[in-house]
Amino acid sequence: MSPSYGRGGTYDRHADCTYLIQTGSHSDIQLTINDLNIPSRLADCSSGFLAVYDSSSQQEGKLLGKFCNRKPPVNYVLNSTNSALFLRFKADSEGSTGRGFNITYKSVCGRTITLSEEEASEGYQTITSPNYPHKPRDTEPCRFVLKSANPSAIVSIQLTHVQLYGYNYHVKVGNFCLSSYINLYEGAVELPEKRLRHFCDNDIPLPVVSKGNSLLLVSYFAIFRAVVSSVQSFCGADLTALEGFIASPVSEDITFV
């Protein structure tokens, strides 16, 4: 909360406060703005504001939103892509003051991982389930968004350790397990039609490769370790042979009629 919020008064017109929220390395942050009243003389909120950054410091390239007056609406939700959020609250020193703001936040199991060929010296990154190699403490599914920094690249994932709880007595609906599982989806959103694989046992599966530049891994009561990498998706070539064969790239999303 901002200074003096909930005490029936208004904050000091010279207030300039910062807040750093940090959670565990396997979690993102969901922040909810429950109430906001920060008067600003300027429409762009530059004189009085609450700014939220998707990082551990004030970086303009990481700004999720800058809010003032009575916007955003009540119970407005912001989601981080890492385990830190940085907030700055600044009063309009030459204008009027208000009651301030009231926010709540919680850690969300999972995180967004950006894959960069330059940053990974080994050519890949390793991800693990929370509390690995022990049983996860979370009772909700964990969601890991694996995204290549290169828009034209694709994502490859190889699970190297899988341990599903209740493997011998899974609750199933058809071929799908409900008590413990790992799902992989094309893209960053959990949609049934975008599901690529459903893992329901402790066997080490074959690698999975995306068609676009992102994959979503959803785990529930599962212990796992995986190596993930960004792979260049080739389209076009320089050919020097006297003869050869050329075929266009194929996408399963395209239907020829």
C-alpha positions in Angstrom: 0.0 0.0 0.0 1.1 3.6 -0.5 1.9 5.7 2.6 -1.2 6.6 4.7 -3.6 4.4 2.6 -6.6 3.3 4.5 -6.2 5.9 7.3 -8.8 8.3 5.9 -6.2 10.8 4.6 -4.0 11.4 1.6 -0.3 10.8 1.0 2.4 13.5 1.2 2.8 15.5 -2.1 6.5 14.9 -2.0 6.3 11.1 -1.7 8.6 9.1 -4.0 8.8 5.5 -3.0 10.1 2.3 -4.5 9.1 -1.3 -3.8 11.0 -4.5 -4.9 9.1 -7.8 -5.0 11.2 -11.0 -5.3 10.0 -14.6 -5.1 11.6 -18.0 -5.7 13.5 -18.7 -8.8 10.8 -21.1 -10.1 8.0 -18.6 -9.9 6.5 -15.6 -11.7 4.5 -12.9 -9.9 0.8 -12.0 -10.3 0.1 -8.5 -9.1 -3.4 -7.2 -8.6 -4.2 -3.4 -8.3 -7.2 -3.4 -6.0 -7.6 0.3 -5.7 -5.8 3.3 -7.2 -6.3 7.1 -6.8 -3.1 9.0 -7.7 -4.0 12.5 -9.2 -1.7 13.6 -12.0 -1.9 17.0 -13.8 -0.5 15.5 -17.0 -2.4 12.9 -19.0 0.6 10.7 -19.6 1.0 10.2 -15.8 4.4 11.7 -15.8 3.7 14.0 -12.8 2.1 11.5 -10.5 2.0 7.8 -11.0 2.5 4.2 -10.0 4.9 2.4 -12.4 5.4 -1.4 -12.5 8.5 -2.9 -14.1 9.0 -6.5 -15.1 12.5 -6.6 -13.5 14.3 -6.0 -10.3 15.1 -2.3 -11.2 13.6 0.7 -13.0 14.2 -0.2 -16.7 12.1 1.5 -19.3 12.2 -1.4 -21.6 10.7 -3.5 -18.9 7.8 -1.2 -18.0 4.5 -3.2 -17.7 2.4 -0.1 -17.0 2.3 3.4 -15.6 -1.0 4.3 -13.8 -2.5 7.5 -12.4 -5.8 9.2 -11.5 -8.4 6.5 -11.2 -7.0 4.1 -13.8 -6.6 1.1 -14.2 -10.0 -0.4 -13.2 -10.4 -2.2 -9.9 -8.8 -5.6 -9.6 -6.5 -5.0 -12.6 -4.0 -7.9 -13.0 -0.4 -7.7 -14.2 1.9 -10.8 -14.6 5.6 -10.8 -14.5 7.9 -12.9 -16.8 10.4 -13.6 -14.0 10.6 -13.7 -10.2 10.9 -9.9 -9.6 8.8 -6.8 -10.0 9.9 -3.3 -9.3 7.4 -0.6 -8.4 7.8 3.2 -8.1 5.2 5.5 -6.6 5.6 9.2 -7.2 3.3 11.9 -6.0 2.5 15.0 -8.1 4.5 17.6 -6.1 2.7 20.6 -7.7 -0.8 19.1 -7.8 -3.4 17.5 -5.5 -2.9 14.3 -3.6 -5.2 11.2 -3.3 -5.7 8.2 -1.2 -3.0 6.3 -3.0 -3.0 2.7 -4.0 -3.7 -0.8 -2.6 -2.1 -3.9 -4.3 -1.8 -7.5 -3.6 0.6 -10.0 -5.1 1.3 -13.8 -5.1 3.9 -16.1 -6.6 2.7 -18.3 -9.5 4.5 -21.6 -10.0 6.4 -21.4 -13.3 8.3 -18.7 -15.2 9.1 -17.4 -18.6 12.5 -18.5 -19.9 14.0 -16.7 -22.9 16.4 -18.8 -24.9 19.3 -17.1 -26.4 22.0 -18.8 -28.4 24.5 -16.2 -27.4 23.8 -16.5 -23.6 24.0 -20.3 -23.4 27.7 -21.2 -23.8 26.8 -24.9 -23.9 24.2 -24.3 -26.6 21.3 -25.2 -24.2 19.8 -24.3 -20.8 18.6 -26.7 -18.1 15.2 -26.3 -16.3 13.9 -28.3 -13.4 10.7 -28.7 -11.5 10.4 -26.7 -8.2 12.2 -28.2 -5.3 14.0 -30.6 -7.6 15.0 -33.4 -7.1 12.3 -33.6 -4.4 8.6 -33.6 -4.6 7.1 -30.2 -5.6 5.4 -28.3 -2.8 2.9 -26.6 -5.1 -0.7 -27.9 -5.3 -1.4 -26.1 -8.5 0.1 -26.8 -12.0 3.4 -25.2 -12.9 3.7 -23.4 -16.2 7.0 -22.8 -17.9 7.0 -20.7 -21.1 10.1 -21.5 -23.2 10.6 -18.7 -25.8 13.4 -18.2 -28.2 14.8 -14.7 -28.4 15.0 -15.1 -32.1 11.5 -14.8 -33.7 12.5 -17.1 -36.6 13.9 -19.9 -34.4 12.2 -22.9 -33.0 12.5 -24.5 -29.5 13.7 -28.0 -28.7 13.2 -29.7 -25.4 14.5 -33.1 -24.1 13.3 -34.4 -20.8 16.2 -36.2 -19.1 14.5 -37.1 -15.8 10.8 -37.7 -15.2 9.2 -39.0 -12.0 5.4 -38.8 -11.8 3.7 -39.3 -8.4 1.1 -42.0 -8.3 2.5 -43.5 -11.5 1.1 -47.0 -10.6 -2.4 -45.8 -9.7 -3.0 -42.9 -12.0 -6.5 -41.4 -12.2 -7.3 -41.5 -16.0 -9.9 -40.1 -18.3 -9.4 -41.9 -21.6 -5.7 -41.8 -22.3 -5.0 -38.8 -20.1 -3.8 -38.8 -16.5 -5.2 -36.4 -14.0 -3.2 -37.1 -10.8 0.2 -36.4 -12.2 1.4 -35.4 -15.7 3.6 -33.2 -17.9 2.0 -31.5 -21.0 3.8 -29.7 -23.8 1.9 -27.1 -25.9 2.8 -25.2 -29.1 3.0 -21.5 -28.2 2.7 -19.8 -24.8 -1.0 -20.5 -24.1 -2.6 -23.7 -22.7 -5.0 -24.7 -25.4 -6.2 -28.3 -25.9 -5.8 -28.0 -29.7 -2.2 -26.9 -29.3 -1.1 -29.8 -27.1 1.9 -31.6 -28.6 2.6 -34.3 -26.0 1.0 -35.7 -22.8 3.5 -37.5 -20.6 1.8 -40.0 -18.2 4.7 -42.3 -17.1 8.3 -42.3 -16.0 9.9 -43.2 -19.3 12.3 -40.8 -20.9 10.6 -39.5 -24.0 12.0 -38.5 -27.4 12.9 -34.8 -27.9 10.0 -32.4 -28.8 10.5 -29.6 -31.3 8.1 -26.6 -31.7 6.9 -25.2 -35.0 7.1 -21.6 -33.8 9.4 -19.8 -31.4 7.8 -20.8 -28.1 6.7 -23.9 -26.1 4.6 -24.2 -23.0 5.5 -26.9 -20.4 2.8 -27.6 -17.8 3.6 -30.0 -14.9 1.4 -31.2 -12.1 2.9 -33.2 -9.2 5.8 -34.1 -11.4 9.6 -34.1 -10.8 11.5 -33.3 -14.0 14.7 -32.1 -15.5 15.0 -31.0 -19.1 17.5 -29.4 -21.5 16.0 -26.8 -23.8 17.6 -24.9 -26.7 16.8 -22.4 -29.4 17.3 -23.9 -32.8 17.5 -21.9 -36.1 14.6 -22.7 -38.4 16.0 -22.7 -41.9 14.1 -21.3 -44.8 16.0 -20.7 -48.0 19.5 -21.8 -48.9 22.5 -21.1 -51.1 22.9 -24.0 -53.5 26.1 -24.8 -55.5 25.6 -28.4 -56.6 25.0 -29.0 -60.3 21.6 -30.7 -59.5 19.5 -31.2 -56.4 16.1 -31.2 -54.8 14.3 -28.3 -53.2 11.1 -28.5 -51.1 9.2 -25.7 -49.3 9.0 -25.8 -45.5 5.9 -27.7 -44.3 3.7 -26.6 -41.4 1.0 -28.9 -40.0 -1.2 -25.8 -39.6 -1.5 -25.5 -43.4 -4.1 -27.4 -45.3 -3.9 -27.8 -49.0 -7.2 -28.0 -50.9 
